[in-house]
């Protein structure tokens, strides 16, 4: 149903998001802010995830799951690339905990189809 290129990006999303979520398991915002290595890894993984979403494109992402906040995902990527000094670790943690599970589930469903 999806091109091989899209499938590769979906696999990247699932892998990177699962890795990111494992990095922040049990952390709170202060813990993430105080752990420079983990924070930098989380930022980089979010950059990779958002770039994969951009590469897949809005039409395919809407077919994958129309309920995903694609504009917000793209916006986070832009902020990480261009306004990285002002990224709140609490925002990254909330996004990891609240939004990534749905993105992973959508990517895995699309890969299974």
N, C-alpha and C positions, 0 to 999 in steps of 0.2 A: 504494500500500500504506500509506503514512504520510500523515497530514494535511499540508496546506500549512504550517501552523504548525510542525509537527515538522520538515518539510523545511527551513524557514528556519533553525531552530535548528541542524540538522545542518550546513547550509552555513556558519553562523557558527562552529561548532566547527572544521570543516576549515580555514576561512580563518584564524581566530585562532590555531589550533595551528600551522599552517604558518608564519605570521608569527612566532610566538614561537620556534619551532625555528630559524628563520633568524637571529633576534637572538642566540642563544646558540651558534651554530655556531663551533667552535674555541675556545670559552671554557672555562676551568676555574672551580671554585667561588670561588677568590680573585679571579679576574678579574671574575666576576659581582658579587661582594660589593663590589668596588672601583669598579664602574661604576654610579653611582647612577641615571642615566637608564635604562640597560638594565634594571637591577633593578626599578625602578618600572614600566617597561613590561611586564616579564615578570609581575610581580605582578598588574597590571591585566588582562592577557590571560588569566591563569589564573582570575581572578575571572569574567571573561566566559564562559570555557569551562565552568567549574563551574556557573554560573547557567544556561547553556543546557542542560546535563545535567539540572539540577533541573527546569527547565521542561518538558523532554521527558517526564520522569517515569520511575519505576523499571520499570514494565511495558514501555513501548516500548523503553527502554534494554536491558532483558533480551532483547527480541526482536531488537534491532539486533546485539547481541553478548553472549551470556550470560557470556563469559569476562572482560569488562571489570570492573575493580574499582570499581564504581559507588559503593559506600559510601566508599571511599577518596577518590574524586573529590569527592563531596559534602563529606567531612570536610575536604579541603584548602580548599574554598571557605569553609567555616565558619571555619577558622583564619585565612584571609586577611582575612576580614571582622571577626573578633572578637578574634583573638590576633596581629594583624599585627606587633606589636613582637617577637615571638618566632619569626618564620619564619626558618629557616636557608636561606640562598641555595644551599647545597649540595643541600638537599632539592629545591628548585625545579629546579635544574639536572639532578639525577638523574631527576626526574619528566619533565622535558622530553625528555631523551635516551632514557629507558627505556620510558616509558608513553605519551607522546603519539603516537608513530608508529602504535601499535595503535588508538588512539582515532580518529585521522585515517582510517586504513584502514577502520574500521568505519563511520564517517560517510559516507565516499565510496561504500562498497558499498551502504549503505542508500539513498543518493541515486540510485544507479544502478538500483535495483530498481523 
